[in-house]
Amino acid sequence: MRLIRDAVAPFPKAAMFELADHGYATPFEQLIACIISIRTRDEESLPIAQRLFERARTAAEMALLSPDEIDQLITPSTFHERKAAQIHAIARMIMDEYGGELPCDEAVMLSFSGVGVKCAHLALGIGCGQPWISVDIHVHRVTNRWGYVAAPTPEKTMVELEKVLPREYWVEINRLLVPFGKHICTGTLPRCSTCPVLEMCRQVGVERHR
């Protein structure tokens, strides 16, 4: 982990962690920003989330916007119309059922339409300070390529990581492996020649590399 921290230091941070560094670190902000980021590149989702939060940062403020207003603010995001309706519905539900404050509760977050395990765990890990593992395609690919786990899907990779990864790294694994997977341990032609953990990697499935 120390070697990977040093290796990713020059690269942009994973989107949700970058948002937190800019002050958008509440569970609600993290959850909404993660919904925006689905199927959308970090370079696009970050400014989109910030633009939305300039208008509404809380469930109360978001619920006052119409789905169309939210849609206009997040339009560059993929599936923006669907996401706008989901974001508005989540804000209204938080107001109606939880007094305007999103609980730090996995079951509550997963009950919202459009929220999967990855986004719920990021919001819980970053916004609530709870130990949860969030597995995206980068975490899935890298940890399986290492041979640290062997699982066919991100969901199953999460289950396997929970068995072997020390809890102190459960949140950090996403923060580190997203930039690591984007810039070093890439999907095609990984940069094995510059990898700081090559000696510990089994290179599972790697046929060609740089």
C-alpha positions in Angstrom: 0.0 0.0 0.0 2.9 2.4 0.8 4.4 1.7 -2.6 1.1 2.3 -4.4 0.6 5.5 -2.4 3.9 6.9 -3.7 3.1 5.7 -7.3 -0.3 7.4 -7.6 0.7 10.6 -5.9 1.3 12.5 -9.2 -2.0 11.5 -10.7 -5.5 13.0 -10.2 -7.4 11.5 -7.3 -10.4 9.2 -7.6 -13.5 11.4 -8.1 -15.3 11.0 -4.8 -12.1 11.6 -2.8 -11.3 14.7 -4.9 -14.8 16.0 -4.1 -14.3 15.4 -0.4 -11.0 17.4 -0.5 -13.0 20.3 -2.0 -15.4 20.2 0.9 -18.2 18.0 -0.5 -17.9 15.3 2.0 -21.3 14.8 3.6 -23.0 11.4 3.0 -25.7 13.1 0.9 -23.2 14.9 -1.3 -21.1 11.8 -1.8 -24.1 9.6 -2.6 -25.5 12.1 -5.2 -22.0 12.7 -6.7 -21.5 9.0 -7.1 -24.8 8.6 -8.9 -23.8 11.4 -11.3 -20.4 9.6 -11.9 -22.0 6.3 -13.1 -20.9 5.6 -16.7 -19.4 9.1 -16.7 -15.7 9.9 -16.7 -14.2 11.5 -13.6 -13.1 14.5 -15.7 -16.7 15.2 -16.5 -18.5 14.1 -13.3 -16.4 16.3 -11.0 -17.4 19.6 -12.5 -21.0 18.4 -13.0 -21.4 17.5 -9.3 -19.9 20.8 -8.3 -22.3 22.7 -10.5 -25.2 20.9 -9.0 -24.0 21.5 -5.5 -23.7 25.2 -6.2 -27.5 25.2 -6.4 -28.3 22.5 -3.8 -26.0 20.8 -1.3 -28.6 19.3 1.1 -31.6 17.1 0.7 -33.8 20.0 1.6 -32.3 22.2 -1.1 -32.3 19.4 -3.7 -36.0 18.6 -3.0 -36.9 22.2 -3.9 -35.6 21.7 -7.4 -37.6 20.0 -10.0 -36.3 17.0 -11.9 -36.0 19.1 -15.0 -33.9 21.7 -13.1 -31.6 18.9 -11.8 -31.4 17.5 -15.3 -30.3 20.8 -16.8 -27.5 21.0 -14.2 -26.2 17.4 -14.8 -26.9 17.1 -18.5 -23.4 16.2 -19.6 -23.6 13.1 -17.4 -24.6 9.8 -19.0 -28.3 8.9 -18.5 -28.8 12.4 -17.0 -32.6 12.3 -17.3 -32.9 9.1 -15.3 -30.4 10.3 -12.8 -32.2 13.6 -12.3 -35.4 11.8 -11.4 -33.5 9.5 -9.1 -31.7 12.3 -7.3 -35.0 14.2 -6.8 -36.7 11.2 -5.5 -33.9 10.4 -3.1 -34.0 14.0 -1.8 -37.7 13.8 -1.2 -37.5 10.5 0.5 -34.8 11.8 2.8 -37.0 14.7 3.7 -40.1 12.6 4.2 -38.7 9.6 6.0 -35.4 10.8 7.7 -36.0 14.4 8.6 -33.7 15.7 6.0 -30.6 13.9 7.1 -29.3 10.9 5.2 -28.6 8.1 7.7 -25.2 6.4 7.7 -26.9 3.1 7.0 -26.1 0.7 4.2 -29.7 -0.7 4.0 -31.2 2.8 3.7 -28.8 3.8 0.9 -29.4 0.6 -1.0 -33.1 1.2 -0.8 -32.9 4.2 -3.1 -33.5 3.7 -6.8 -30.3 4.0 -8.7 -28.0 3.3 -5.8 -25.8 0.2 -5.9 -23.3 -1.2 -3.5 -20.4 0.8 -5.0 -22.0 4.1 -4.4 -23.4 3.2 -1.0 -20.0 2.0 0.2 -18.2 5.1 -1.1 -20.7 7.4 0.7 -20.4 5.3 3.9 -16.6 5.2 3.7 -16.0 8.8 2.8 -19.0 10.6 4.2 -19.5 8.5 7.3 -16.0 7.4 8.1 -17.1 3.7 8.2 -15.0 0.8 6.9 -16.6 -0.3 3.7 -15.0 -1.6 0.5 -16.1 -0.1 -2.8 -15.1 -2.1 -5.8 -15.2 -0.5 -9.3 -13.7 -1.9 -12.5 -10.2 -0.8 -11.5 -10.2 -2.3 -8.0 -11.7 -5.5 -9.5 -9.1 -5.8 -12.3 -6.1 -4.9 -10.3 -6.7 -7.1 -7.3 -7.5 -10.1 -9.5 -4.5 -9.4 -11.7 -2.3 -9.4 -8.6 -3.7 -12.8 -7.7 -4.7 -11.3 -4.3 -8.3 -12.5 -5.0 -9.9 -14.6 -7.7 -13.4 -13.5 -8.5 -15.4 -13.1 -11.8 -17.3 -9.9 -10.9 -16.7 -6.7 -8.9 -19.4 -7.8 -6.5 -17.7 -11.1 -5.8 -14.3 -9.3 -5.6 -15.7 -7.2 -2.8 -16.8 -10.3 -0.9 -13.3 -11.9 -1.4 -11.5 -8.7 -0.4 -13.5 -8.5 2.8 -12.0 -11.9 3.7 -8.4 -11.0 3.2 -7.9 -7.2 3.2 -7.2 -5.6 6.6 -10.1 -3.3 7.6 -7.7 -0.3 7.9 -7.4 -0.4 4.1 -11.1 -0.9 3.2 -11.8 2.7 2.2 -8.3 3.4 1.0 -8.2 0.6 -1.5 -10.6 2.5 -3.8 -8.7 5.8 -3.4 -5.5 4.2 -4.4 -6.5 1.6 -7.0 -8.6 3.9 -9.2 -5.7 6.1 -10.2 -3.4 3.1 -10.1 -5.7 1.2 -12.5 -6.1 4.2 -14.8 -2.5 5.1 -15.2 -0.3 2.1 -14.3 -2.2 -1.2 -14.1 -4.3 -0.3 -17.1 -6.9 -2.6 -18.8 -4.9 -3.1 -22.0 -1.1 -3.0 -22.1 -0.5 -2.5 -18.4 2.7 -0.6 -17.6 4.4 -3.4 -15.8 7.8 -2.0 -16.4 7.0 1.0 -14.1 4.9 -0.9 -11.6 6.2 -0.6 -8.0 4.7 -3.9 -7.0 5.6 -6.1 -10.0 7.6 -8.5 -7.8 4.5 -9.2 -5.8 2.1 -9.5 -8.8 1.2 -12.8 -10.4 0.1 -11.0 -13.6 -3.0 -13.1 -13.9 -4.4 -12.8 -17.5 -1.6 -10.4 -18.7 -0.5 -11.5 -22.1 1.1 -8.2 -23.3 2.4 -5.3 -21.3 4.7 -2.3 -21.5 
